[in-house]
Amino acid sequence: MEQLLQYLDRFSEVVAVSGTTHVSTWDPTTVRRALQWARYLRHVHGRFSGHGRIRTAVERRLRSHWRPRGERGPCPGWLSFRALGHCDALLALRLLRNRALGEAAYHALLRQLFPGPGVRDAEQATLPDSLLGLARRGCAIHLLRGHGSRATPDIRQDPLVKTQAELLLERVQQAGEAGGAAGLLGSLWECGPHTHFLQVLAVALVPPPASSGPPSQLEGDDDPRTPTEASQELIRWLLSEPDVRTAFCRTLPAGLLTSVASCHPAFARVYMSLLIAWGRRLHYDLQQGLWVGTESQDMPWEDLYDRFQSLCLAPPPLKNEVLTSLESCKAQDGDFQVPGLSIWTDLFLSLRPVVRHGCGE
């Protein structure tokens, strides 16, 4: 028993330090060891929660350790035996919120929380669920401080980004009910990093695939593809912020933007308007035989083509609307049939094989 209580004293100090600037000296090994200690104490809680003598001894030790200092512990509620049941999530949350934590230690923490596909032990598997529980009280949104995910072919499949997107939707739902969704999103955008926030925002805007199964099983169920109130709050905020929507449409991969446009017609219209405006800024360079911009911020022909190509491969009605817009721009430019005179003619000619293939011709 005494060994357990000494262990508890040491971990209490770890929790206290986790909220201070001293964590700047922590390395990945320190983070992993601290979480291992926390999981051990959570195991103690699960094993002895019904053992009155041990509960009393633990709470007495916690009080005797902190109250002589005039303190109530490293955080609210720490002096109760119940706190041991989620001490790993509590420690992880304090570290996530502490900007003094170094980059290497921070990424080690994220790998502990979201190891991705593969085998995980039961102790590790419950930690993200505990964080989700804390998020419901408005805390775990600090996960969005993350500097990005590990490289994956499709950002929508990255486990960290998917979890952050779920947290964002949940927090926006809560804030929206109180009329504060726009303020929350604005503060997240200001805090940065911008590219990662835009990735999380886009994934949150694309609902998961519809469940497969007989129609009789799905009748009466909510269609997961139907935009939720939270996603509608996200799209309203995105479209109301010119700098954010421009960065969103310029920075993210073409396929991800097409997925968002397929789910949100209002975004699709704004996205198309931006692409057309960017296309009109390009001019034909006779020496290079290419469409080029006059300023460094102009979108290159290759990026413009990739975005239109992705849109032309989208299912109707988005694909049809994109082709109609291209035909309209081509007609307004003089409806030329030879390359080099109108960017819309050149885009239309370049995309023709893609459109035919998509139609099965």
C-alpha positions in Angstrom: 0.0 0.0 0.0 2.8 2.4 0.9 4.4 1.9 -2.5 1.2 2.7 -4.2 0.8 5.9 -2.2 4.4 7.0 -3.0 3.7 6.3 -6.6 0.6 8.5 -6.3 2.6 11.3 -4.8 5.1 11.3 -7.7 2.3 11.2 -10.3 0.6 14.2 -8.6 3.7 16.2 -9.1 3.8 15.1 -12.7 0.3 16.4 -13.2 1.2 19.6 -11.5 4.2 20.1 -13.7 2.3 19.3 -16.9 0.5 22.7 -16.7 3.8 24.7 -16.3 6.6 25.9 -18.5 8.8 23.1 -17.1 7.4 20.8 -19.8 9.6 22.5 -22.3 12.4 20.1 -21.1 10.3 17.0 -21.7 11.3 14.7 -24.5 9.2 11.9 -26.1 10.4 9.3 -23.6 9.2 11.5 -20.7 5.8 11.8 -22.3 5.4 8.1 -22.9 6.5 7.3 -19.3 4.1 9.8 -17.8 1.2 8.3 -19.7 2.3 4.8 -18.6 2.1 6.0 -15.0 -1.3 7.4 -15.6 -2.6 4.2 -17.2 -1.3 2.3 -14.2 -3.3 4.5 -11.8 -6.4 4.2 -14.0 -5.9 0.4 -13.6 -5.8 0.8 -9.8 -9.0 2.8 -10.0 -10.8 0.1 -12.0 -9.5 -2.7 -9.7 -10.2 -1.0 -6.3 -13.1 1.3 -7.0 -15.3 -0.9 -4.8 -12.7 -1.2 -2.0 -13.5 1.3 0.6 -10.3 1.1 2.6 -8.1 1.7 -0.4 -10.3 4.6 -1.6 -10.1 6.2 1.8 -6.3 5.8 2.0 -5.8 7.3 -1.5 -7.9 10.3 -0.8 -6.3 10.9 2.6 -2.9 10.7 1.0 -3.9 13.2 -1.7 -5.2 15.7 0.9 -2.2 15.3 3.1 0.1 15.9 0.1 -1.5 19.1 -1.1 -3.4 20.8 1.6 -0.4 21.7 3.8 0.7 23.8 0.8 -2.6 25.6 0.8 -3.5 23.9 -2.5 -6.3 21.8 -3.8 -4.2 19.7 -6.0 -2.8 20.3 -9.5 -6.3 20.6 -11.0 -10.0 20.7 -9.8 -11.3 17.4 -8.5 -7.8 15.8 -8.1 -8.2 15.1 -4.4 -10.9 12.5 -5.1 -10.3 8.8 -5.8 -12.6 9.2 -8.9 -10.0 11.4 -10.6 -7.8 8.3 -11.0 -10.3 6.9 -13.4 -9.5 9.4 -16.1 -6.0 10.6 -15.0 -4.4 9.7 -18.4 -6.9 11.8 -20.3 -6.5 14.6 -17.8 -2.7 14.5 -18.2 -3.0 14.4 -22.0 -5.4 17.3 -22.0 -3.1 19.5 -19.8 -0.2 18.8 -22.1 -2.2 19.5 -25.3 -3.2 22.9 -23.8 0.3 23.8 -22.7 2.1 25.6 -25.5 5.4 25.2 -23.7 5.6 21.6 -24.7 8.3 21.1 -27.3 7.5 19.9 -30.8 9.1 16.4 -30.4 7.3 15.7 -27.2 4.0 17.1 -28.6 4.1 14.8 -31.7 5.0 11.9 -29.4 1.9 12.7 -27.4 -0.3 12.7 -30.5 1.2 9.4 -31.6 0.2 8.0 -28.2 -3.3 9.3 -28.5 -3.9 8.5 -32.2 -1.5 5.7 -33.3 -3.6 5.1 -36.5 -4.5 1.7 -38.0 -3.1 -1.3 -36.4 -3.2 -3.3 -33.2 -3.7 -1.3 -30.0 -4.0 -2.6 -26.5 -7.2 -2.0 -24.5 -5.6 0.6 -22.3 -4.5 2.8 -25.2 -7.8 2.3 -27.1 -9.8 4.0 -24.3 -7.8 7.1 -24.1 -9.3 8.9 -27.2 -12.7 8.0 -25.9 -11.9 9.7 -22.6 -10.7 12.8 -24.5 -14.0 12.8 -26.4 -15.8 12.8 -23.1 -13.8 15.8 -22.0 -14.4 17.5 -25.3 -18.1 17.5 -24.5 -17.3 19.9 -21.8 -15.6 22.2 -24.2 -11.9 21.3 -23.5 -10.5 19.0 -26.2 -10.9 21.5 -29.0 -7.2 22.4 -28.1 -6.3 19.3 -30.2 -6.7 21.6 -33.2 -3.5 23.2 -32.2 -1.9 20.1 -34.0 0.7 20.8 -36.6 -0.7 18.3 -39.1 -1.0 14.7 -39.7 1.4 12.1 -40.9 1.6 11.9 -44.7 -1.3 9.9 -46.2 -2.6 9.7 -49.7 -6.0 10.9 -48.7 -6.2 13.3 -45.8 -9.8 12.1 -45.1 -8.4 8.7 -44.0 -5.9 10.2 -41.5 -7.0 9.1 -38.0 -5.9 12.2 -36.3 -7.6 14.6 -38.8 -10.8 12.5 -38.7 -10.8 12.7 -34.9 -10.2 16.4 -34.9 -13.0 16.9 -37.4 -15.4 15.1 -35.1 -14.3 17.2 -32.2 -14.7 20.4 -34.3 -18.3 19.4 -35.3 -19.2 18.6 -31.7 -17.8 21.9 -30.4 -19.4 24.0 -33.1 -22.7 22.3 -32.4 -22.3 23.3 -28.7 -21.2 26.8 -29.6 -23.9 27.2 -32.2 -26.6 26.5 -29.6 -25.2 29.4 -27.6 -24.8 31.7 -30.6 -21.0 31.6 -30.5 -19.9 29.3 -33.4 -18.5 32.2 -35.5 -16.4 33.4 -32.6 -15.1 30.0 -31.9 -14.1 29.4 -35.6 -12.6 32.8 -35.9 -10.4 32.2 -32.8 -9.2 28.8 -34.2 -8.3 30.5 -37.5 -6.3 33.2 -35.7 -4.5 30.6 -33.6 -3.3 28.6 -36.7 -1.6 26.8 -38.2 -3.9 27.7 -41.1 -3.2 24.8 -43.5 -4.0 22.1 -40.8 -7.1 24.0 -39.7 -8.3 24.1 -43.3 -7.8 20.4 -43.7 -9.7 19.6 -40.5 -12.5 22.0 -41.6 -12.8 20.3 -45.0 -12.9 16.8 -43.6 -15.6 18.0 -41.1 -17.6 19.3 -44.1 -17.6 15.9 -45.9 -20.0 13.5 -44.2 -19.1 9.8 -44.0 -20.3 7.4 -46.6 -23.9 6.2 -46.3 -24.3 2.8 -44.6 -24.8 -0.1 -46.8 -27.7 -2.5 -46.2 -31.2 -3.3 -47.3 -33.5 -0.3 -47.7 -35.8 -1.6 -45.0 -33.0 -1.3 -42.4 -32.3 2.3 -43.3 -35.8 3.6 -43.4 -36.3 6.2 -40.7 -32.6 6.5 -40.0 -30.9 9.8 -40.5 -28.8 9.8 -43.7 -25.2 10.5 -42.7 -24.8 12.4 -46.0 -27.4 15.0 -45.0 -25.6 18.2 -43.8 -25.9 18.6 -40.0 -26.5 21.8 -38.2 -22.9 21.9 -37.2 -21.7 21.5 -40.8 -24.1 24.2 -41.9 -22.6 26.5 -39.3 -19.1 25.7 -40.7 -20.1 26.4 -44.3 -21.8 29.7 -43.3 -18.7 30.8 -41.5 -16.4 29.7 -44.3 -18.4 31.6 -47.0 -18.6 34.7 -44.8 -14.8 35.0 -44.4 -13.2 36.1 -47.7 -9.6 35.4 -46.7 -10.5 32.0 -45.3 -12.5 30.8 -48.3 -9.8 32.0 -50.7 -7.1 30.1 -48.7 -9.4 27.1 -48.5 -9.9 26.9 -52.3 -6.3 27.6 -53.1 -4.5 25.4 -50.5 -6.5 22.2 -50.3 -6.2 19.3 -52.8 -8.6 19.3 -55.8 -10.3 16.0 -54.8 -11.1 17.2 -51.3 -12.5 20.5 -52.6 -14.7 18.6 -55.1 -16.0 16.4 -52.2 -17.0 19.5 -50.2 -18.5 21.1 -53.3 -20.6 17.9 -53.9 -22.0 18.1 -50.4 -22.6 21.9 -50.3 -24.1 23.6 -53.3 -23.5 27.1 -51.8 -19.8 26.4 -51.6 -19.8 24.9 -55.1 -21.0 28.2 -56.5 -18.5 30.3 -54.7 -15.7 27.8 -55.6 -16.6 28.0 -59.3 -16.7 31.8 -59.2 -13.2 31.9 -57.7 -11.8 29.4 -60.3 -13.3 31.5 -63.1 -11.8 34.7 -61.6 -8.4 33.1 -61.3 -8.6 31.8 -64.8 -9.3 35.2 -66.2 -6.1 36.5 -64.6 -3.9 34.2 -66.8 -2.7 35.2 -70.3 -1.1 33.2 -73.1 2.6 33.4 -73.4 3.5 32.8 -77.1 7.1 32.0 -76.4 6.3 29.3 -73.8 3.1 28.2 -75.4 1.5 28.3 -71.9 -1.1 30.1 -69.9 0.8 32.1 -67.2 0.0 34.6 -64.5 1.3 38.1 -64.2 1.8 37.9 -60.4 3.2 35.3 -58.1 -0.1 34.7 -56.3 -1.9 33.9 -59.6 -3.0 30.2 -59.8 -0.9 28.2 -62.2 -2.5 26.6 -65.2 -1.7 23.1 -63.9 -3.5 23.8 -60.6 -6.5 25.3 -62.4 -6.7 22.3 -64.7 -6.5 19.9 -61.8 -9.4 21.5 -60.0 -11.6 21.6 -63.1 -10.7 18.0 -64.0 -11.7 16.9 -60.5 -15.0 18.8 -60.8 -15.7 17.2 -64.2 -15.3 13.8 -62.6 -17.9 14.5 -59.9 -21.3 13.0 -60.1 -24.3 15.1 -61.3 -25.5 17.7 -60.8 -22.1 19.2 -59.9 -20.4 17.9 -63.1 -23.2 19.3 -65.3 -23.1 22.7 -63.6 -19.3 22.9 -64.1 -19.6 22.1 -67.8 -22.3 24.6 -68.2 -20.2 27.3 -66.6 -17.2 26.4 -68.8 -19.3 26.5 -71.9 -20.7 29.9 -70.9 -17.2 31.4 -70.3 -16.1 30.0 -73.6 -19.0 31.6 -75.4 -18.4 34.9 -73.7 -14.8 34.8 -74.8 -15.7 34.4 -78.5 -16.4 30.7 -78.7 -13.1 30.0 -80.3 -12.3 26.5 -81.5 -8.5 26.7 -81.7 -6.1 26.8 -78.8 -4.2 29.8 -77.5 -6.9 32.4 -77.9 -9.1 31.7 -74.9 -8.3 29.9 -71.7 -11.8 28.5 -71.6 -11.4 27.0 -75.0 -8.1 25.4 -74.0 -9.6 24.1 -70.7 -12.6 22.8 -72.6 -10.4 21.0 -75.2 -8.1 19.6 -72.5 -11.0 18.3 -70.4 -12.9 16.8 -73.3 -11.2 13.3 -72.9 -11.9 13.4 -69.2 -15.5 14.2 -69.7 -15.9 11.5 -72.4 -14.3 8.9 -70.2 -16.5 9.9 -67.3 -19.5 9.4 -69.5 -18.3 6.0 -70.5 -17.9 6.9 -74.1 
